[in-house]
Amino acid sequence: MLPPPLARTPEEWTAAIAAWGGRAFHGKQVFRWIQARGVVEPASMSDLPADLRERLREDGVGPRMTISLERRAQDATRKLLLTLHDGATIETVLIPGVSAGKSLLPSPVEPDADSAAAVDDDDDDTHEAGEKVRVTQCISTQVGCAMGCVFCASGVAGLKRHLGPDEIVAQVLLGRSRLDDHEKLRNVVYMGMGEPLHNYESTARSLRLLTHPDGIGLSTRKVTISTSGLVPEIERLGRDFAGNVGLAISLHAADDETRTRLMPINKKYPLPVLMDALRAYPLPKRRRITIEYTLVAGKNDTVAEAKKLVKLLRGIPVKVNLIPMNPIEASTLGPPNFAGVLDFQKVLCDAGYSCFIRRRRGDDVDAACGQLALLGAKPKVRVNRT
């Protein structure tokens, strides 16, 4: 059975069109119209025969979602609320980089919010004067989330359903259509609603489509998967993509007791098991795993916790992103003061780790890390765990 139209490879399009009695070379043309040009209306595919365009329409080629709401922050971050064919809603975020001509925050502070994990070790997210602004898109893989992390809004209402690979790709196609003339898509981070590796098949197929040279053609170096720590799927991702896809781990604690309180998935895959998986991940030379550590006041933010983190990560090629918790309505938890954040960072830097503090982006439209949520959804349980 063929996958949905927006999730098909050139080879699958060729097979489908041949089965309809069409010409094989039209398969690559259809793929390019959809993936490279972002055209999903068959009537607009002008170099295809009229009967093929009609057949594509009958096959279901068309938009997979609509933009119900677009909110633009003062820093030009845009959060899009997308309505799917069944009425479910998800969110995606466009995050512009920083111009080289603008003043940046002090060097210990990461100049961009969610793009940090997608930037190569020998690269950065700034652009030169006259060059197009590089944009990172943060995409979702599920409607809601089943992981139940206490500092994240996406999971407060639980998991509604997985997204299909076509729905994941469609977010990027729509996101590109919302770029300003002076912008270009540079990075894609699977850090939106949902746990990407919990929806592995759709995530993997969408990765292959987004990086296909006849489509959008993103480099695997510019794509990052963030996971709460599903160990078998981390191992599978490493095998399937030879370690070339960026890996970010939502860690958030350096001991099992604390991490389990913050992230229930730790009961199934405790830290020793997760660290073994990270050591075995087949990283290319000069690449590092990103460790995401949300600092929650009174829970995981002390100098003692930072020292435990140093010991835990020893021997693993990593860089660390510290994320002062973004408050969410369903939780009484919050961030530590900034002096405490700097003290935490100093311990890691003194131990030789590259450690950045994420600058919050899109706060005024609730687009910052951990704030994507189902619009109007009611929490299953109010989150105020200790």
N, C-alpha and C positions, 0 to 999 in steps of 0.2 A: 504493500500500500504506500502510495506516495505521501510525503509530508505536505503540510499546507503550502500554498503557492509561494508565500514570502519566505519560506524556509527551505526552498529547493536549491540544490546546486546546479551548475550548468549541465552536468551529466544527467541529472534527473529531469531537467527541462527538456533536454534533447530526447530522452526516452519517452516522455509524455507526448511531445509534439509528433514524434515518429509514430506513436500508437494512434494518434488522431489522423494519420495519413499526411502529415505535414513534412517539411524539409528539415533535416537535422540541424543545419546551421542556424535556424531560427531559435534554437534552444539557448545558445550563448547570447543572442540578441535580446531575448526576453530577460535573461538574468542581468544583463548590463542595464537595461531600462530600469529594472526594479532596484538593484543593489547599488550600481554606480551612479545612476542619475536620480534615484529616489522617486521615479514615476510609477505609481501603482494603479493608474487608471488606463486600461487597455486602449481606450479611444485616443489617448495621447501618444501612443507608441507609433509614430507616424511612418516608419519605414517597414512596418509589418503589413502583410496582406489583410484586407478587411475581414475575410472569413476567419483568419487566425485571431484577430483582435476580438471578434465575437465569441470565438471558442474560449479564449482566455477569460472573458467576462462570465461566461457560463460556468467556467471552472472555479470561479470564486476569486479571481484576481481583483483586488481592490483594497481600500483602506482597512486596516485592522483596528484602528482606534481613532478617536477624535480628541482634540484639545478642548477640554471643558473650561479650563481656567489657566491663565498664565500670569504669574506674579513676578515682577522685576524689582530686585533689590537696588539700593542706592549704589552698591558696588558692581552692578550690572549682572550679578548672578540671577538666573531665571529658574523658577520652579514651575513645572508644567504638571497640571492635574489632567490625566488622560482617562477617558472613558472607553472601556473595551466593548466588544460586540454583545456581551451578555449583561452589560450595565455595571460590571465591576469597575473599580477605579484604582489606578496606580499613580505613582509620581516619578518623574525624572528631573534631573537638575543639570543646567548648563552653567559652567563655572569658567569665566574668562581668566586668562593668566595676567601677569603683571608686566607692564611696559618697562623696558630698560631705561626709559627716560623719566619714570616716576620714582619717587622715593620709596624704598622698601623698609620694612620693619628691621630691627636689629638682627644680625645674622643667626642667633639661636632660634628665631621664630620663623617657621615655615611660611613662605610668602603666598602659598595657596592652600586651600583647605583640603579638598578631596583629591586633587591631582598629584599630591606629593608621592603617593605610592606608585604612580604610573610613570614617574620621571626616571630615566636611566641614571645610573650612578655617575656617568660622565656628562650629564646633560642638566638643564634646569628648565624652569617653566616661564622664564622671561623671554621677551622678544625685542628685537632691535627696532629703532625708530624707522617707520616706513614699512615694516614687515607686518603681515596680518597677525592679529591677536590669536594666540593659541588657546583653544577652548577644550576643557575636559568635560565629558558628559558622564554623569553618574546615573546608572540604569538599574532598574528593578528586575527581579527574576520570579517573584511570587506576589500574589495578592495577600498582604499580611505576612506573618512569619510565625514559625512554630518554635523558635529557639528560646523565647522568653527572657532575653537579657534585660536586666532591670533598668538599664539606663537608656534604652532604645524605644522610641515611640512606635516603630513599625510592627512590633509583636504584641502590643497591649490588647488587641482584639483577636489575636490568634491567627492561624493560617486559614485563609479562605480557599485558595487553590493555587496550583502551579501555573506559571505562564508557559505557553508554547514557545518554541524557538522563533516562530514568526512574530509573536508579540514582543519578544525581546529585541529582535532586529528592528521591528517597526518603530520602537522608541528612538533608535539612532537615526532612522530615516526622517522621522518627524523632527527630531532635534536639529539635524542639519538644515532643515527647511526654516528653522527659526533663528539661524545665525545671522548676524548683521553682515553687511558687505565687507567690513574690515576684519572679519573673524574667519577662522578655519578650525575644523575639528582636529584635535591633536591626540587626545587620550580618551579612552573609554575605561571607566572603572565600574566593576560589578559591586557596588557598595550601596545600592538603593534598597528598596523594600525587599525583604526576603533573604534567605540563605542560598547563595548560588549553587553550592555543592549538594544541597538537599534536593535540588532540581537538576541533577547532573546531566541527564541526556539533553535537555533543552539548552542548558548552558553551553555544553560542548558543541552542539550543532551551531548555535549562534556564534560561538567563537570562530568556527571554521568559515562561516559566511562573512563575518565582519572583517576577517583577515584574508579573504580570497582576493587574489590579484586582479581578477576581472570585476570585482565589486567595489566596495568601499576601500579595500586594500590597506587596512590598518596594519602596521607592524605589530607582531606579537609583543615586541618590547614596549609598545604603547598601550597594552591592555593588561589590566590587573584584576584578579579575582580575590575578593575578600571573603574569608570564611571564619566562622566561630570555632572551627577545629574538628571537622568531620574527617577523621584520620583515614578511613579506607578511600574516601573520595580524593583526599589530598594525594595519596599514593597513585590513584588512577589518573588524576590530572597530570602528575609528573610523567607517567608512562605515555599517556596519549599525546602530550604536547612537548615531550622531551625537555621539560623544565623551562621552555621558552616563554610561557605565559607568566606574567608577574604574579606573585603570591603574596597576599597580605593576611596576617593572622590577627583576629580580634582576641587579644590575650587578656589584658585588663587586670591581671593578678599574677603573683609569682608563687603562690602556694595553693594547694588543692582546696583547702577549707574556704579561703576567701573567694577563689574563682568559682567554686560551686554555688556560693551564695549569690554571686553576680550573674553567673552564666550556668544554667542547669545542665547544658550539654557536657560540662566537665565531669559529671557523674559517670557518663558513658565512656568518655575519652579523657582520662586524667592527664595531668601535665607530663609525667614521665613518658607516657605513650605518645602524646602530641610532640614532645621535643625529639623523640626518636624519629618520628615522621618528618620533621623539619630537617634533621641531620641527613636523612636519606633522600630528600628532594633533590632531583638532578639539576642543580643550578648551573647555567653556563658561567664561564669565567667572568669575573668583575661584576656579577649580579648579586643582589642581596634580597633576602626576604624582608618584607616590611612588617614590623611588629606594631600593632595599634594598641595603645594603652590609654583608655579613658580614665582620667583621674576623678574619683568620686570622694568628696570631702568626708573624712572620718572612716573610710572603708579601705582604700588602697593607695593613699597619697603621701605616706610618711617617708622619711629618709631611710628608715629601716626596710620598708617595702622596696625602695629603689635598690638597696644593697642586695636584697633577695633576688631581684630581677637580674642584676649583674651576674650573679652566680648561675641562675637558671639558663641564661642565654649563652653562657661561655662555650666557645667552640663552634657556634652557629653563625654563618655570615648574615648579619641582620643590620638594619637601620631601624630606629625607634621613632615613632610619631606619638607624642604626648598630646592628648585631647582633653582639655578641661571640659567636664561634662556639660552638655547643653541641657538646661532644665526642660522637663516635659511635664505636661499637665497630670499625667497618670502616676507621677512619682514625687515623693517628698525629698528625694536626694538632689544634690547639687554639686557644683565645682568647688575646689579649694581656692584659697586666695592665691594671687599670682606669685607672691613671694615663695609660697610653698611649692608651686609648680617649678620655679627656677631652682630651688634647692634639690628637688627630685631630679631635674635635668642635669644638674652639676655632678651628681653622683655617677650618672651614666656616662657623661662626657669624660670625667676623670678616669673612668675605667676603659676608655678608648672607643666607646660606641659613638657613631653618628646619631645624634638625638635632636629632634626638632619639636617645637611646640606649634601645633597647627593654629594658624590664625582663623578665627571663625568667619565664614563667608555666608552671606544670605540670611543672616539672623532675622532681619526685618520681614522676611517672607517664610520663616520657619524652614529654611532649606539647609541648615547646617547639619553636620554629622549627627545621626541619631534622631533627627526630628521628622523624618518622613513617616506619615501615618495615613491611615484611611480616613478620608474627610468625614467627620461626623460619627465615626465608629465609636462604640462604647467599649471600654476596657472590660475584659472578662473579670479581672480582679484589680483593684487599685494597687499599684506597685509601690510599696514602702517597706520592703524587706530590710532586715538588718543582717 
